[in-house]
């Protein structure tokens, strides 16, 4: 019987939504969004993060001033308990997705060999 990979992918998506990691991330995200000052601070952090990523993707140099501003913003958001909790939940979710990606890519790794 042939396996429909899309059905499996949708099952995995459902499992991710039902996971403790996702539920913790969603709760933390909702908590930050419910607090106007935390939301503003987090939105500013994400804006800076996205701008720097976009510059990197376009091959543009990031100035020392931009690096310092980003570092100050990171330090500020890490001091906020709700945002810090959200960032920790994001990190756990990211690690879980990276581990799942390794599992999903295993057949290709077996076929082509590990990239060194």
JODARA-V397259 format. One record per residue. N is the residue number from 1. BURIAL is 1 if it has 24 or more other ideal C-beta (glycine too) atoms within 12 Angstrom, else 0. D_LAST is the distance of its C-alpha to the last C-alpha in Angstrom with 1 decimal. Layout:
<<N | BURIAL | D_LAST> <N | BURIAL | D_LAST>>
This chain:
<<1 | 0 | 35.3> <2 | 0 | 32.8> <3 | 0 | 30.8> <4 | 0 | 31.3> <5 | 0 | 28.0> <6 | 0 | 30.0> <7 | 0 | 32.3> <8 | 0 | 29.5> <9 | 0 | 28.1> <10 | 0 | 31.6> <11 | 0 | 31.9> <12 | 0 | 28.7> <13 | 0 | 30.1> <14 | 0 | 33.4> <15 | 0 | 31.7> <16 | 0 | 29.9> <17 | 0 | 33.3> <18 | 0 | 34.9> <19 | 0 | 32.3> <20 | 0 | 33.5> <21 | 1 | 30.7> <22 | 1 | 31.9> <23 | 0 | 35.5> <24 | 0 | 35.0> <25 | 1 | 33.2> <26 | 0 | 36.0> <27 | 0 | 38.7> <28 | 1 | 37.3> <29 | 1 | 37.0> <30 | 0 | 40.6> <31 | 0 | 41.8> <32 | 1 | 40.5> <33 | 0 | 42.0> <34 | 0 | 45.3> <35 | 0 | 45.7> <36 | 0 | 46.5> <37 | 0 | 45.5> <38 | 1 | 42.2> <39 | 0 | 41.5> <40 | 0 | 42.4> <41 | 1 | 40.2> <42 | 1 | 37.2> <43 | 0 | 37.9> <44 | 0 | 37.9> <45 | 1 | 34.7> <46 | 1 | 33.0> <47 | 0 | 34.6> <48 | 1 | 33.3> <49 | 1 | 29.8> <50 | 0 | 29.9> <51 | 0 | 31.4> <52 | 1 | 28.7> <53 | 0 | 25.9> <54 | 0 | 27.9> <55 | 0 | 28.2> <56 | 0 | 24.5> <57 | 0 | 23.8> <58 | 0 | 26.6> <59 | 0 | 25.2> <60 | 0 | 28.2> <61 | 0 | 28.4> <62 | 0 | 29.3> <63 | 0 | 32.3> <64 | 0 | 32.8> <65 | 0 | 35.7> <66 | 0 | 33.5> <67 | 0 | 31.0> <68 | 0 | 34.0> <69 | 0 | 35.6> <70 | 1 | 32.5> <71 | 0 | 32.3> <72 | 0 | 36.0> <73 | 1 | 35.6> <74 | 1 | 32.8> <75 | 0 | 35.0> <76 | 0 | 38.0> <77 | 1 | 36.5> <78 | 0 | 35.0> <79 | 0 | 38.5> <80 | 1 | 39.8> <81 | 0 | 39.6> <82 | 1 | 39.3> <83 | 1 | 36.6> <84 | 1 | 34.7> <85 | 1 | 35.0> <86 | 1 | 33.8> <87 | 1 | 30.7> <88 | 0 | 29.9> <89 | 1 | 30.4> <90 | 1 | 28.1> <91 | 0 | 25.3> <92 | 0 | 25.9> <93 | 1 | 25.9> <94 | 0 | 22.7> <95 | 0 | 21.0> <96 | 0 | 22.6> <97 | 0 | 21.5> <98 | 0 | 17.8> <99 | 0 | 18.1> <100 | 0 | 19.9> <101 | 0 | 17.4> <102 | 0 | 14.7> <103 | 0 | 17.6> <104 | 0 | 18.5> <105 | 0 | 15.1> <106 | 0 | 14.7> <107 | 0 | 16.6> <108 | 0 | 14.3> <109 | 0 | 11.1> <110 | 0 | 13.4> <111 | 0 | 14.6> <112 | 0 | 11.6> <113 | 0 | 9.1> <114 | 0 | 6.2> <115 | 0 | 3.8> <116 | 0 | 0.0>>
